[in-house]
Amino acid sequence: MRFDDFRAKAFKIALEKGCESAELFMQDSEETSIKVLEGKVDSYDYSHTTGANLRVKHQGKDGYYYTESFDDPEKAVIKAMDNALFASSDEHPWCSESVDIYDMPEVDLTAEMMSPGDLISLALDAEKYALESDKRVLRMDYNGASTFKQTTLICNTLGQNSAYTKSAFFTAISPIVGEGDEVRDSFAYLTGADARNSKVLAKTATAMAIAKLGAKPVAGGDYKIILQSKVATDMLGIFCSQFSAEAAQKGLSPLAGKEGTMIAAPCVSITDDPLHKYNPRPFDDEGVASVVTPVIHKGKFISLLHNLKTAKKAGVKSTSNAGRAGTASGIGVAPSNFILKEGDTSLEMMLREMGDGLLICEVAGQHAGANAVTGDFSLMASGFKVENGKVTSPVDQIIIAGNFNRMLCDIEKVGNDTFFDLPLGSVFASPSLYIPKGIKVSGE
Amino acid sequence: MITQSLAQRALDLALSKGGDFAELYIEDTESNSLTMLNGDTDNASSSRRVGCGVRVVSGTNYVYTYTAGLGEKDILAAAQAAADATDAEKQAEAIEFEVKAFSAKIEKQASDVDNSFRAKLLLDAHNAAKSVDSRIAQVKAVIADTDKRVLICNSEGLFASDRRANTRIRIQSIARDGSETQTGMASPGKGCGYELFDRIDVARLGKQASEMAITMLTAPECPSGRYPVVIDGGFGGVVFHEACGHSLETTAVSRGNSEFCGKLGQQIASEKVTAIDDGTIPGEWGTLSIDDEGHPTQRNVLIEKGILKGYMSDMIGARRMGIARSGNGRRQDYTFAPTSRMTNTFIAAGEDDDEEMISTLGTGLYAKTMGGGSVNPLTGEFNFAVNEGYWVKDGKIVSAVRGASLIGKGGEVLMNIDRVGKKVELAAGVCGSVSGDVPTNVGQPRIRIKELTVGGKGGAL
């Protein structure tokens, strides 16, 4: 039985069994990724999968069942109806209006044009450039390229029937460099049309790895800190659940009820922009047409991110932030493109203004050393010592500890070098941030 | 799940353009979870994942394709796609299958319990957690189960089915006092069905989670610096998992990306340390009859009295290094090609006394409950969080401390272990790596590390 047949039968059975409504969220994904090492194709992965998440409204509550097998619509309906009985009793309205996708920004079609052969030759080039760029480059830990295409369809018995297709293309490399007994690595990637530039990718990554040679901890204490754009972006990703109305309504966000108050320094503005050309989507994961949401405006907290359920509870409109952790997951809240607005200070100017301090370029251990409920973090970090406004020696094996919410207030300068992370699911973007106080460093 | 004749055709097709080995990984997994928030069921979900992964290997390189669904057309299309991407010497021979069937011992199947049954267990956990203290603001409890059926067939004639069950409960208590918020957690899991709940006391676990949250609520921030650290048994084994386990997987070692490369037979740890990876322990969270390449699991001695004895390998890792396979080829599901992964991996029992480790510690940290962490296998640099820690002064516990984290390098820490206790405890975790998330047990007795970097925001205590 194929999907269309499964859909027709599941909807019919659900309504016959007394469900108020039924919906299918279907994603059809195709992915090719190749890895090249030592001048040879080391691995080649190709996949094509279709999965569908059935949602029914039964006795006023929503129940889900995800399946990749379309041969038993009745079992799907029965399981979903049983799950509905154990769902929360908060009212969850459904979206009955289809979305016209023709108002979307033009999508980058690079991914569609890349053949497996193209991916392989880009990766072969990248490895060659990386090895040629410096004699301390030993080998690649990872070197590959991927294309990804996904069609998302939502249709329900209330009239919703919308679909869109997104695609992505990226190349990534992780060179290993060494000198004496010491080895270091780095990771860099490029996306979209830029990802064709193997030379830039290879040079960026090897320069990053080589700069780490000789890194050592600094003495513990209070330092002025610049979080480089990539790290600032990581921090947004780690703490984004604080901006979710779902977390707030469950008592899991310190920002609950703080709308209208100052929660960040006046130089900080954050927007959730589902239509941003980097990673656009016409509607969210429950079919609500995309809208741009100001989250923080010049330090003032404007809005949490809502789906239809949290919006109903709060008496506001959905901000089109229904999100699913995967096709198999139920509907929660997730950012689309969550962007901290850049300022006009370059990283060089920021370094000069700081004078002496630390430039943090990497953090690790996010899933263990950070608590979004409290905002506390304690993360292994590396980067560079900054003396008299200049980057001097590399630093590693330190821990930076602080609190995200206090940090938002302590930001003194916002850079002009926005970094976007990979265009899969929620995208976070931030420029470098200068934080002159409040972050504690443990080291030697 | 599929017939021998379809498997045969798919494998032949996969090898039609070369390669010396082809494999099908067929999976049909049902899972359920029920979440309770503050005593009310909040979310119930269930899913069925069905699909097939096809791998064609030439030497140490491979092509991997996968498709959802187990229709003949889907499987043959995946096999064709794998063949189309292969460009190698043809070495295929006629396949003759030897059929084998394995299954974990499952006494109470997930399909025999319903959401009401799950809800009752969650409510017991919730009530016990809530009763600990009026400052317990929220209790979240989740029961999750998976029932996974796999069939692994390959061009060497393997046609082996296996059934695996994993069941787990997770209780999180949040304590609040004014603007202060702290969390406590308990989350045991086993490789079995719902008989798990005949063996564990959910009320006791709920209490334990809440007591931890309350203790941390009034704890000062942990001081930072270089200190001796005692790490408790059970989930404390995450230290070894992160700092050493990943660096002993052939995924890292075979490419020279591990600090333990080329060190077989050498001393890499203090002589108090013996470390084991054992995928055969009955009913454990990380246990498998056969790994995800169909190879039987076994007990692997990784380190014996400080001497490096072996690595954990999958097929390609073993080929790359010219060593035997150790039954560690694992993957999250059919969407991942397998790599070398841990199963139940732990530091074995030693001879030291638990109390003495603290009474002779001087000033330092007693890490009672660890959080998660991560490691760079290339350098051995690791970091992890301490969820429940206590500050020790002059050999006596003086205060609980919050916000502590530990960082170091695997090799250094192993050499610095100066005490290993007598009683090994195992604890369930979910390990994420290149082949996805797999259930693994970490474990150890209480151990002591002479010196480690402790991160925290607090002043002297």
Interface residues (C-beta under 8 A of the other chain):
Chain A: L37 K40 V41 D42 S43 Y44 D45 Y46 S47 H48 T49 T50 G51 G63 Y64 Y65 Y66 T67 E68 S69 F70 K79 D82 N83 A84 L85 F86 A87 S88 S89 P116 R139 D141 I176 V183 R184 D185 P217 G220 K250 G251 L252 P254 A328 S329 G330 A364 G365 H367 A368 G369 N371 V373 T374 D376 S378 L379 M380 D396 Q397 I399 A401 G402 K440 S442 G443 E444
Chain B: D28 L34 L37 D40 T41 D42 N43 A44 S45 S46 S47 R48 R49 V50 G51 N61 Y62 V63 Y64 T65 Y66 T67 A68 G69 L70 A77 A78 A81 A82 A85 D114 N115 A119 A137 Q138 I174 R176 S179 T181 Q182 T183 S224 G225 R226 R255 G256 N257 T335 A337 G371 G372 G373 S374 N376 L378 T379 E381 F382 N383 F384 A385 G403 A404 S405 I407 G408 K409 T453 V454 G455 G456 K457
